[in-house]
């Protein structure tokens, strides 16, 4: 049985005590995967099947200011192979933010979270090809108006985020220098990354009849990399803003 959520949940995740945060993570990690009851029309469906949380541990994949994130995989019961992957984000914004009408589509508290709506709204301003540069928000559910929380279902980006990639850069000693420097990324990859970000920002400007939107948290940890697209820059992972 999952641990009960503490009364302090009326505050956002980042304001909880370490013990309370651990309870949230444990309860989420033990959650039995349920497909999202609501999915945007233009997104691929998440099909039924045997979904398991990975890796097999008591921790989650990541935590943020408003909740926790973990990866679920759909397993082929015959071969035990992974046939689909989905990131689920347990959002714990606290009562004040949850109850703000501006954080739900059309001010309908308990309805579609604005995060999901706006990600798909930005994609709708882009060409079919450029939509790959926004992380897919595949659906939402698990809305709990009593505990002020909900779940978002997101595309899994296999190469992680920009922060992770920067940390993984290998050191390289340069001739005639006494200390090592990080190995430079290929220039085409850097331009590809900036181009994708620029196109994402231009799409944001087109939303709301040209009024546009402000991201509010554009940083390396919200810039991800998905599987390579063989039709464009095929040797590099696809940059994706979130």
VENFEN-V854722 format. One record per residue. PHI is phi in whole degrees, 0 to 359 (999 if undefined). NEAR is the number of other C-alpha atoms within 10 Angstrom. Layout:
# VENFEN-V854722
PHI/NEAR + PHI/NEAR
This chain:
# VENFEN-V854722
999/6 + 292/12 + 294/13 + 294/10 + 281/13 + 292/14 + 303/9 + 296/15 + 296/21 + 295/20 + 262/19 + 295/21 + 306/23 + 293/16 + 265/16 + 284/17 + 291/11 + 301/11 + 294/10 + 295/18 + 298/20 + 296/16 + 295/17 + 298/23 + 297/24 + 295/17 + 297/17 + 292/22 + 297/24 + 268/16 + 295/13 + 274/12 + 305/18 + 232/12 + 297/18 + 294/18 + 290/9 + 233/14 + 225/19 + 300/15 + 299/10 + 275/11 + 263/12 + 295/13 + 278/13 + 262/17 + 276/11 + 288/10 + 152/15 + 269/13 + 253/22 + 231/18 + 279/22 + 226/15 + 287/13 + 285/9 + 211/11 + 267/13 + 255/16 + 250/19 + 293/15 + 199/12 + 232/17 + 218/12 + 295/12 + 240/17 + 159/22 + 231/22 + 228/21 + 212/21 + 252/22 + 243/20 + 241/21 + 270/21 + 251/17 + 288/14 + 295/10 + 275/6 + 250/7 + 65/10 + 277/11 + 281/13 + 244/10 + 198/15 + 219/20 + 219/19 + 271/20 + 244/25 + 248/22 + 275/23 + 268/22 + 235/25 + 278/23 + 89/22 + 299/18 + 300/11 + 287/17 + 299/25 + 274/17 + 286/12 + 304/16 + 292/14 + 268/18 + 231/20 + 300/17 + 58/12 + 72/15 + 274/14 + 300/17 + 94/20 + 267/17 + 293/23 + 296/25 + 299/17 + 302/16 + 290/21 + 301/16 + 287/17 + 297/18 + 286/21 + 295/17 + 295/22 + 302/22 + 294/16 + 272/17 + 253/19 + 294/11 + 303/9 + 287/9 + 283/15 + 298/20 + 296/19 + 270/25 + 241/24 + 300/23 + 290/23 + 263/24 + 276/25 + 165/26 + 212/25 + 179/21 + 58/17 + 286/19 + 236/12 + 286/13 + 276/9 + 253/19 + 56/21 + 206/24 + 199/22 + 240/21 + 243/22 + 250/24 + 235/21 + 298/18 + 272/23 + 257/20 + 296/13 + 264/16 + 77/15 + 252/21 + 296/18 + 300/14 + 297/13 + 294/13 + 295/12 + 292/9 + 273/10 + 300/13 + 277/11 + 285/12 + 217/12 + 277/12 + 261/12 + 303/8 + 83/6 + 242/8 + 276/8 + 235/10 + 272/12 + 234/13 + 294/14 + 295/12 + 290/11 + 285/10 + 299/9 + 302/9 + 301/11 + 295/16 + 296/11 + 294/11 + 299/17 + 296/20 + 293/13 + 297/14 + 295/20 + 294/18 + 298/13 + 292/17 + 294/23 + 293/17 + 297/15 + 294/22 + 298/24 + 294/17 + 278/17 + 291/17 + 53/11 + 57/7 + 91/10 + 292/9 + 82/15 + 221/15 + 254/9 + 296/11 + 92/6 + 209/9 + 278/11 + 212/13 + 304/14 + 289/14 + 249/15 + 239/20 + 248/25 + 224/22 + 260/20 + 299/15 + 300/16 + 256/13 + 296/10 + 272/8 + 202/11 + 46/13 + 302/11 + 269/12 + 243/18 + 293/20 + 278/23 + 289/26 + 218/24 + 274/23 + 227/20
